[in-house]
Amino acid sequence: MTDNITRFDQAFAQCPLVAILRGLTPGEAPRIGDALVEAGFTLIEVPLNSPSPYDSIALLAERLQDRAMVGAGTVLDTDQVARVADAGGSLIVSPNTDATVIRDTAKRGMISLPGYFTASEAFAALAAGAHGLKLFPADGAGPATLKAHRAVLPGDTRVLAVGGIAPDNMAPWKAAGADGFGIGSSLYRAGKSASDVARDAAAFVNAYREIHQ
């Protein structure tokens, strides 16, 4: 069985966009998950402040096991990490830098993508074993901040810009050093139809491919 780090490396290389499905319900999960992977997404998170998030994670992890990595967002403690693992999730995304959560995630063989805003938080996250960093909220920082972080972070650090990302504003972030993006409300909102998600997901994938050429 392929380990999660290898799976993540492959998924990230294929499409470094994380779909953030805040508000998703288990009833919607199969249709939304299918729409995303058909558009090219390979990384999906269900924030834990969504309705019945562990049920949605379990459904998506089973349905998309060969097509995408699935996990949780807004993970704040190790009990939540354990519940995500039990549900079959393999990604742990947090809004903050919590070394205990990061270490526990790595110990379980899961992928840790903690949120950070300062250089100090970034280095603390990496020291705890994070597999990548989430600059959050990116729209409160700006590409110039990321460029400054890039000057001091290890060169192989994966950094995703998360917050306020749209198809037409990814280019300056990419130029500043963003390796990927987390995409929330501009991709999915509670109740949004699968067909609308498919349309917007395709727009994001196409936009990223254009700036990555």
Backbone as CSV, one residue per row, in Angstrom:
resi,resn,N_x,N_y,N_z,CA_x,CA_y,CA_z,C_x,C_y,C_z
1,MET,0.845,-1.198,0.000,0.000,0.000,0.000,0.886,1.257,0.000
2,THR,0.569,2.193,-0.851,1.351,3.415,-0.947,1.182,4.246,0.318
3,ASP,2.306,4.728,0.891,2.200,5.521,2.103,1.656,6.909,1.775
4,ASN,1.166,7.595,2.808,0.495,8.871,2.593,1.427,9.962,2.087
5,ILE,2.691,9.929,2.480,3.619,10.950,1.990,3.801,10.813,0.482
6,THR,3.960,9.580,0.018,4.080,9.356,-1.427,2.796,9.746,-2.138
7,ARG,1.670,9.383,-1.558,0.376,9.751,-2.150,0.235,11.269,-2.237
8,PHE,0.656,11.942,-1.169,0.552,13.394,-1.160,1.470,14.011,-2.208
9,ASP,2.687,13.515,-2.300,3.614,14.025,-3.303,3.013,13.886,-4.703
10,GLN,2.409,12.752,-4.971,1.829,12.504,-6.284,0.600,13.384,-6.521
11,ALA,-0.255,13.492,-5.514,-1.456,14.311,-5.655,-1.111,15.777,-5.828
12,PHE,-0.122,16.237,-5.056,0.282,17.641,-5.125,0.904,17.957,-6.477
13,ALA,1.689,17.026,-6.999,2.311,17.236,-8.306,1.258,17.283,-9.410
14,GLN,0.206,16.510,-9.227,-0.850,16.469,-10.236,-1.699,17.740,-10.224
15,CYS,-2.056,18.201,-9.018,-2.883,19.408,-8.896,-2.762,19.952,-7.479
16,PRO,-1.954,21.006,-7.263,-1.713,21.522,-5.914,-2.792,22.496,-5.428
17,LEU,-4.032,22.111,-5.638,-5.169,22.917,-5.194,-5.970,22.103,-4.191
18,VAL,-6.223,22.680,-3.023,-6.997,21.998,-1.991,-8.414,22.563,-1.985
19,ALA,-9.383,21.699,-2.191,-10.788,22.110,-2.132,-11.229,22.141,-0.673
20,ILE,-11.696,23.292,-0.211,-12.146,23.467,1.169,-13.667,23.483,1.161
21,LEU,-14.272,22.410,1.681,-15.719,22.217,1.550,-16.442,22.537,2.857
22,ARG,-16.311,23.775,3.305,-16.953,24.173,4.555,-18.474,24.209,4.381
23,GLY,-19.170,23.497,5.258,-20.623,23.447,5.184,-21.158,22.236,4.453
24,LEU,-20.277,21.401,3.909,-20.699,20.205,3.197,-21.464,19.267,4.122
25,THR,-22.509,18.643,3.594,-23.249,17.629,4.340,-22.949,16.249,3.748
26,PRO,-23.139,15.192,4.525,-22.907,13.856,3.981,-23.753,13.554,2.744
27,GLY,-24.967,14.089,2.701,-25.812,13.842,1.546,-25.268,14.448,0.261
28,GLU,-24.568,15.563,0.391,-23.980,16.217,-0.780,-22.631,15.640,-1.169
29,ALA,-21.950,15.020,-0.218,-20.544,14.667,-0.394,-20.240,13.866,-1.655
30,PRO,-20.979,12.807,-1.977,-20.616,12.031,-3.166,-20.660,12.849,-4.453
31,ARG,-21.708,13.641,-4.631,-21.831,14.421,-5.865,-20.748,15.497,-5.953
32,ILE,-20.503,16.173,-4.847,-19.486,17.226,-4.855,-18.098,16.622,-5.044
33,GLY,-17.822,15.516,-4.392,-16.534,14.861,-4.555,-16.285,14.434,-5.990
34,ASP,-17.287,13.847,-6.621,-17.151,13.440,-8.018,-16.887,14.646,-8.913
35,ALA,-17.617,15.723,-8.677,-17.444,16.926,-9.503,-16.020,17.461,-9.401
36,LEU,-15.467,17.442,-8.202,-14.112,17.968,-8.001,-13.050,17.115,-8.685
37,VAL,-13.112,15.805,-8.504,-12.069,14.969,-9.103,-12.198,14.931,-10.624
38,GLU,-13.400,15.032,-11.124,-13.560,15.061,-12.580,-12.974,16.338,-13.177
39,ALA,-12.942,17.414,-12.374,-12.332,18.667,-12.833,-10.812,18.648,-12.683
40,GLY,-10.285,17.700,-11.911,-8.844,17.594,-11.744,-8.320,17.745,-10.331
41,PHE,-9.182,18.023,-9.354,-8.738,18.163,-7.969,-8.314,16.809,-7.407
42,THR,-7.246,16.822,-6.610,-6.757,15.596,-5.989,-6.619,15.726,-4.471
43,LEU,-6.939,16.895,-3.915,-6.815,17.153,-2.478,-8.096,17.814,-1.987
44,ILE,-8.750,17.196,-1.006,-10.050,17.667,-0.532,-10.066,17.695,0.990
45,GLU,-10.538,18.797,1.549,-10.702,18.885,3.006,-12.124,19.262,3.356
46,VAL,-12.631,18.638,4.408,-13.935,18.968,4.969,-13.687,19.606,6.328
47,PRO,-13.890,20.916,6.480,-13.678,21.552,7.782,-14.571,20.932,8.858
48,LEU,-14.027,20.796,10.052,-14.759,20.124,11.115,-15.902,20.936,11.689
49,ASN,-16.042,22.199,11.281,-17.231,22.952,11.684,-18.326,22.857,10.632
50,SER,-18.279,21.811,9.826,-19.351,21.476,8.885,-20.299,20.478,9.558
51,PRO,-21.506,20.297,9.024,-22.434,19.323,9.608,-21.923,17.888,9.439
52,SER,-21.878,17.127,10.524,-21.452,15.716,10.481,-20.193,15.521,9.640
53,PRO,-19.117,16.239,9.950,-17.941,16.213,9.082,-17.274,14.857,8.963
54,TYR,-17.263,14.085,10.049,-16.579,12.795,9.986,-17.312,11.832,9.058
55,ASP,-18.636,11.949,8.994,-19.396,11.122,8.059,-19.056,11.490,6.621
56,SER,-18.952,12.801,6.349,-18.592,13.234,4.993,-17.185,12.771,4.627
57,ILE,-16.260,12.882,5.574,-14.888,12.445,5.319,-14.853,10.949,5.012
58,ALA,-15.584,10.168,5.791,-15.608,8.725,5.557,-16.174,8.386,4.186
59,LEU,-17.261,9.057,3.809,-17.865,8.813,2.499,-16.904,9.170,1.364
60,LEU,-16.276,10.341,1.474,-15.374,10.790,0.418,-14.109,9.933,0.358
61,ALA,-13.550,9.586,1.512,-12.334,8.785,1.531,-12.557,7.428,0.876
62,GLU,-13.703,6.832,1.127,-14.022,5.545,0.518,-14.298,5.685,-0.970
63,ARG,-15.056,6.687,-1.335,-15.458,6.850,-2.735,-14.299,7.269,-3.633
64,LEU,-13.420,8.113,-3.092,-12.370,8.711,-3.913,-10.987,8.151,-3.613
65,GLN,-10.911,6.997,-2.993,-9.641,6.496,-2.470,-8.549,6.381,-3.515
66,ASP,-8.891,6.100,-4.742,-7.879,5.976,-5.789,-7.722,7.248,-6.620
67,ARG,-8.509,8.281,-6.285,-8.510,9.482,-7.116,-8.123,10.755,-6.383
68,ALA,-8.282,10.780,-5.068,-7.970,11.999,-4.310,-7.665,11.649,-2.863
69,MET,-6.863,12.522,-2.212,-6.654,12.419,-0.776,-7.690,13.287,-0.081
70,VAL,-8.253,12.748,0.985,-9.337,13.414,1.697,-8.958,13.568,3.160
71,GLY,-9.328,14.683,3.750,-9.073,14.885,5.164,-9.926,15.990,5.727
72,ALA,-9.455,16.580,6.804,-10.238,17.565,7.538,-9.524,18.894,7.621
73,GLY,-10.312,19.942,7.698,-9.810,21.278,7.963,-10.324,21.754,9.311
74,THR,-9.784,22.870,9.792,-10.145,23.432,11.094,-9.956,22.387,12.196
75,VAL,-8.832,21.662,12.112,-8.492,20.663,13.123,-7.697,21.359,14.225
76,LEU,-8.197,21.280,15.450,-7.642,22.073,16.543,-7.011,21.267,17.667
77,ASP,-7.253,19.953,17.725,-6.669,19.166,18.806,-6.442,17.727,18.361
78,THR,-5.738,16.971,19.198,-5.360,15.613,18.824,-6.541,14.638,18.839
79,ASP,-7.561,14.909,19.642,-8.756,14.061,19.596,-9.399,14.131,18.220
80,GLN,-9.417,15.317,17.633,-9.970,15.460,16.291,-9.111,14.751,15.261
81,VAL,-7.797,14.812,15.429,-6.902,14.083,14.524,-7.243,12.591,14.550
82,ALA,-7.437,12.051,15.744,-7.761,10.628,15.882,-9.079,10.291,15.201
83,ARG,-10.071,11.141,15.343,-11.373,10.874,14.726,-11.289,10.948,13.206
84,VAL,-10.474,11.863,12.688,-10.286,11.932,11.235,-9.621,10.648,10.748
85,ALA,-8.610,10.187,11.483,-7.938,8.937,11.114,-8.921,7.770,11.116
86,ASP,-9.762,7.710,12.136,-10.743,6.632,12.226,-11.741,6.675,11.067
87,ALA,-11.995,7.882,10.553,-12.933,8.039,9.436,-12.282,7.726,8.089
88,GLY,-10.976,7.508,8.091,-10.284,7.194,6.853,-9.610,8.375,6.199
89,GLY,-9.607,9.531,6.879,-8.961,10.712,6.323,-7.456,10.633,6.449
90,SER,-6.758,11.328,5.557,-5.297,11.300,5.563,-4.667,12.683,5.566
91,LEU,-5.481,13.737,5.482,-4.993,15.113,5.520,-5.488,15.802,6.780
92,ILE,-4.601,16.523,7.440,-4.983,17.330,8.599,-4.567,18.770,8.317
93,VAL,-5.554,19.639,8.177,-5.324,21.052,7.880,-5.860,21.879,9.040
94,SER,-5.036,22.778,9.538,-5.428,23.610,10.675,-5.332,25.087,10.310
95,PRO,-6.069,25.943,11.022,-5.947,27.379,10.784,-4.774,27.984,11.533
96,ASN,-4.147,27.182,12.399,-3.121,27.702,13.309,-1.917,26.775,13.346
97,THR,-0.883,27.207,14.077,0.323,26.411,14.284,0.285,25.846,15.691
98,ASP,-0.062,24.565,15.793,-0.107,23.872,17.079,0.834,22.677,16.978
99,ALA,1.982,22.760,17.639,3.003,21.729,17.509,2.499,20.362,17.942
100,THR,1.625,20.317,18.952,1.097,19.032,19.428,0.266,18.357,18.341
101,VAL,-0.576,19.119,17.673,-1.399,18.580,16.590,-0.514,18.127,15.428
102,ILE,0.483,18.925,15.100,1.375,18.582,13.983,2.130,17.285,14.285
103,ARG,2.698,17.178,15.468,3.458,15.973,15.823,2.569,14.740,15.836
104,ASP,1.365,14.865,16.370,0.448,13.727,16.423,0.044,13.297,15.015
105,THR,-0.196,14.263,14.147,-0.548,13.950,12.764,0.573,13.177,12.079
106,ALA,1.791,13.673,12.212,2.936,13.010,11.587,3.161,11.619,12.177
107,LYS,2.972,11.479,13.478,3.152,10.186,14.132,2.185,9.148,13.583
108,ARG,1.010,9.594,13.213,-0.003,8.683,12.661,0.211,8.400,11.171
109,GLY,1.214,9.018,10.581,1.450,8.812,9.162,0.526,9.587,8.267
110,MET,-0.086,10.630,8.813,-0.992,11.483,8.053,-0.252,12.753,7.623
111,ILE,-0.850,13.496,6.718,-0.225,14.697,6.182,-0.660,15.921,6.972
112,SER,0.313,16.697,7.437,0.053,17.888,8.248,0.272,19.157,7.431
113,LEU,-0.776,19.969,7.319,-0.704,21.254,6.629,-1.250,22.338,7.558
114,PRO,-0.445,22.794,8.510,-0.924,23.792,9.463,-0.929,25.201,8.886
115,GLY,-1.785,26.019,9.456,-1.820,27.424,9.085,-0.731,28.195,9.804
116,TYR,-0.185,29.203,9.126,0.807,30.078,9.740,0.607,31.480,9.169
117,PHE,1.159,32.480,9.863,1.089,33.856,9.376,2.424,34.574,9.497
118,THR,3.257,34.124,10.424,4.564,34.760,10.643,5.688,33.769,10.368
119,ALA,6.881,34.282,10.166,8.037,33.417,9.969,8.268,32.522,11.187
120,SER,8.061,33.056,12.373,8.251,32.262,13.588,7.310,31.064,13.605
121,GLU,6.050,31.287,13.239,5.094,30.177,13.176,5.495,29.173,12.115
122,ALA,5.980,29.645,10.988,6.383,28.749,9.905,7.498,27.816,10.369
123,PHE,8.516,28.361,10.993,9.630,27.535,11.436,9.224,26.600,12.569
124,ALA,8.327,27.036,13.437,7.835,26.162,14.508,7.065,24.986,13.918
125,ALA,6.274,25.252,12.895,5.501,24.186,12.251,6.423,23.171,11.585
126,LEU,7.434,23.656,10.887,8.366,22.754,10.224,9.147,21.919,11.238
127,ALA,9.541,22.537,12.343,10.283,21.822,13.381,9.448,20.703,13.999
128,ALA,8.119,20.899,14.024,7.221,19.892,14.596,6.902,18.774,13.613
129,GLY,7.276,18.954,12.336,7.065,17.885,11.364,6.035,18.147,10.300
130,ALA,5.648,19.396,10.103,4.658,19.711,9.070,5.172,19.326,7.687
131,HIS,4.272,18.846,6.853,4.624,18.453,5.492,4.473,19.602,4.500
132,GLY,3.850,20.672,4.936,3.666,21.866,4.128,3.061,22.934,5.008
133,LEU,2.994,24.147,4.500,2.475,25.274,5.275,1.334,25.950,4.532
134,LYS,0.404,26.472,5.309,-0.743,27.165,4.751,-0.683,28.622,5.221
135,LEU,-0.332,29.530,4.326,-0.337,30.943,4.685,-1.782,31.399,4.783
136,PHE,-2.206,31.722,6.015,-3.616,32.028,6.256,-3.760,33.122,7.299
137,PRO,-4.629,34.120,7.033,-5.336,34.349,5.771,-4.420,35.059,4.768
138,ALA,-4.289,34.488,3.599,-3.391,35.055,2.594,-3.796,36.463,2.194
139,ASP,-5.101,36.706,2.140,-5.547,38.037,1.726,-5.262,39.090,2.788
140,GLY,-4.878,38.673,3.988,-4.454,39.619,5.015,-2.955,39.853,5.018
141,ALA,-2.251,39.096,4.175,-0.792,39.214,4.105,-0.353,39.833,2.790
142,GLY,-0.698,39.192,1.681,-0.301,39.690,0.366,0.914,38.966,-0.172
143,PRO,1.084,38.950,-1.480,2.221,38.255,-2.092,3.580,38.742,-1.595
144,ALA,3.696,40.029,-1.271,4.987,40.536,-0.805,5.423,39.859,0.486
145,THR,4.469,39.555,1.356,4.793,38.854,2.601,5.297,37.455,2.307
146,LEU,4.620,36.758,1.406,5.072,35.418,1.054,6.467,35.458,0.437
147,LYS,6.715,36.435,-0.406,8.044,36.553,-1.019,9.116,36.721,0.053
148,ALA,8.828,37.499,1.073,9.786,37.687,2.169,9.986,36.388,2.942
149,HIS,8.901,35.647,3.183,9.032,34.355,3.869,9.876,33.393,3.047
150,ARG,9.662,33.416,1.754,10.388,32.506,0.868,11.906,32.747,0.916
151,ALA,12.293,33.952,1.215,13.719,34.271,1.269,14.418,33.562,2.418
152,VAL,13.669,33.134,3.442,14.292,32.505,4.610,13.854,31.058,4.838
153,LEU,12.730,30.646,4.281,12.271,29.270,4.464,13.132,28.301,3.664
154,PRO,13.246,27.056,4.121,13.946,26.056,3.314,13.336,25.972,1.915
155,GLY,14.182,25.803,0.922,13.715,25.865,-0.455,12.700,24.821,-0.831
156,ASP,12.706,23.674,-0.138,11.777,22.606,-0.497,10.470,22.671,0.283
157,THR,10.247,23.740,1.036,9.005,23.891,1.799,7.840,24.179,0.869
158,ARG,6.807,23.372,0.961,5.597,23.643,0.192,4.751,24.667,0.944
159,VAL,4.392,25.741,0.268,3.547,26.771,0.872,2.309,26.960,0.015
160,LEU,1.150,26.880,0.654,-0.120,27.147,-0.019,-0.670,28.477,0.470
161,ALA,-1.157,29.278,-0.449,-1.852,30.516,-0.092,-3.333,30.194,0.057
162,VAL,-3.902,30.593,1.186,-5.300,30.262,1.484,-6.006,31.498,2.023
163,GLY,-7.093,31.873,1.364,-7.868,33.031,1.791,-7.945,34.061,0.691
164,GLY,-9.112,34.198,0.100,-9.309,35.204,-0.936,-8.765,34.820,-2.302
165,ILE,-8.514,33.544,-2.526,-7.944,33.111,-3.801,-9.057,32.940,-4.844
166,ALA,-8.797,33.480,-6.035,-9.713,33.366,-7.170,-8.893,33.027,-8.409
167,PRO,-9.545,32.527,-9.470,-8.782,32.178,-10.673,-7.964,33.333,-11.235
168,ASP,-8.451,34.559,-11.055,-7.760,35.694,-11.668,-6.714,36.351,-10.769
169,ASN,-6.479,35.822,-9.570,-5.440,36.430,-8.725,-4.374,35.438,-8.266
170,MET,-4.322,34.276,-8.879,-3.314,33.287,-8.498,-1.925,33.633,-9.027
171,ALA,-1.850,34.308,-10.171,-0.556,34.566,-10.805,0.425,35.321,-9.907
172,PRO,0.036,36.427,-9.260,1.006,37.115,-8.398,1.438,36.282,-7.199
173,TRP,0.555,35.447,-6.711,0.932,34.548,-5.617,1.934,33.508,-6.089
174,LYS,1.702,32.966,-7.262,2.636,31.996,-7.826,4.003,32.647,-8.032
175,ALA,4.020,33.863,-8.539,5.278,34.578,-8.757,6.004,34.848,-7.450
176,ALA,5.253,35.021,-6.361,5.857,35.292,-5.051,6.361,34.033,-4.365
177,GLY,6.004,32.873,-4.909,6.512,31.636,-4.334,5.485,30.655,-3.826
178,ALA,4.200,30.877,-4.100,3.182,29.920,-3.684,3.303,28.649,-4.522
179,ASP,3.320,27.507,-3.858,3.371,26.222,-4.560,1.979,25.714,-4.895
180,GLY,0.988,26.207,-4.169,-0.383,25.758,-4.380,-1.338,26.678,-3.657
181,PHE,-2.602,26.276,-3.649,-3.643,27.145,-3.094,-4.716,26.318,-2.403
182,GLY,-5.272,26.877,-1.337,-6.475,26.342,-0.738,-7.631,27.229,-1.161
183,ILE,-8.712,26.608,-1.607,-9.814,27.366,-2.204,-11.107,27.025,-1.481
184,GLY,-11.732,28.046,-0.903,-12.930,27.833,-0.113,-14.197,28.336,-0.758
185,SER,-14.686,29.482,-0.294,-16.025,29.933,-0.675,-16.180,30.258,-2.152
186,SER,-15.091,30.559,-2.847,-15.219,30.816,-4.276,-15.369,29.519,-5.072
187,LEU,-15.155,28.396,-4.414,-15.341,27.092,-5.049,-16.607,26.407,-4.549
188,TYR,-16.812,26.439,-3.228,-17.965,25.752,-2.647,-18.540,26.553,-1.484
189,ARG,-19.839,26.656,-1.483,-20.600,27.169,-0.344,-21.693,26.167,-0.035
190,ALA,-22.167,26.156,1.191,-23.213,25.214,1.579,-24.401,25.301,0.631
191,GLY,-24.788,24.169,0.100,-25.943,24.109,-0.778,-25.655,24.331,-2.245
192,LYS,-24.428,24.676,-2.603,-24.085,24.917,-4.003,-24.216,23.618,-4.785
193,SER,-24.756,23.691,-5.975,-25.001,22.489,-6.757,-23.704,21.884,-7.269
194,ALA,-23.744,20.585,-7.515,-22.568,19.892,-8.038,-22.180,20.427,-9.407
195,SER,-23.151,20.807,-10.213,-22.835,21.323,-11.545,-22.115,22.666,-11.458
196,ASP,-22.528,23.505,-10.505,-21.841,24.789,-10.326,-20.437,24.587,-9.753
197,VAL,-20.299,23.621,-8.851,-18.972,23.306,-8.320,-18.069,22.797,-9.438
198,ALA,-18.601,21.943,-10.291,-17.813,21.411,-11.408,-17.324,22.530,-12.315
199,ARG,-18.198,23.474,-12.609,-17.824,24.617,-13.462,-16.717,25.433,-12.824
200,ASP,-16.878,25.776,-11.545,-15.889,26.622,-10.879,-14.587,25.872,-10.621
201,ALA,-14.682,24.579,-10.342,-13.473,23.778,-10.147,-12.644,23.737,-11.426
202,ALA,-13.314,23.569,-12.553,-12.608,23.548,-13.835,-11.925,24.886,-14.103
203,ALA,-12.579,25.982,-13.716,-11.984,27.313,-13.914,-10.704,27.467,-13.099
204,PHE,-10.712,26.968,-11.868,-9.509,27.046,-11.034,-8.382,26.183,-11.599
205,VAL,-8.712,24.967,-11.988,-7.689,24.072,-12.528,-7.084,24.654,-13.801
206,ASN,-7.923,25.166,-14.675,-7.426,25.752,-15.924,-6.558,26.983,-15.665
207,ALA,-6.978,27.812,-14.707,-6.209,29.008,-14.376,-4.842,28.627,-13.823
208,TYR,-4.806,27.615,-12.952,-3.525,27.209,-12.398,-2.615,26.651,-13.492
209,ARG,-3.161,25.858,-14.370,-2.344,25.276,-15.437,-1.759,26.374,-16.349
210,GLU,-2.507,27.407,-16.549,-2.022,28.508,-17.392,-0.830,29.216,-16.754
211,ILE,-0.903,29.468,-15.447,0.212,30.184,-14.806,1.382,29.265,-14.523
212,HIS,1.158,27.962,-14.559,2.213,27.003,-14.245,3.009,26.590,-15.491
213,GLN,2.545,26.952,-16.642,3.225,26.561,-17.882,4.615,27.209,-17.977
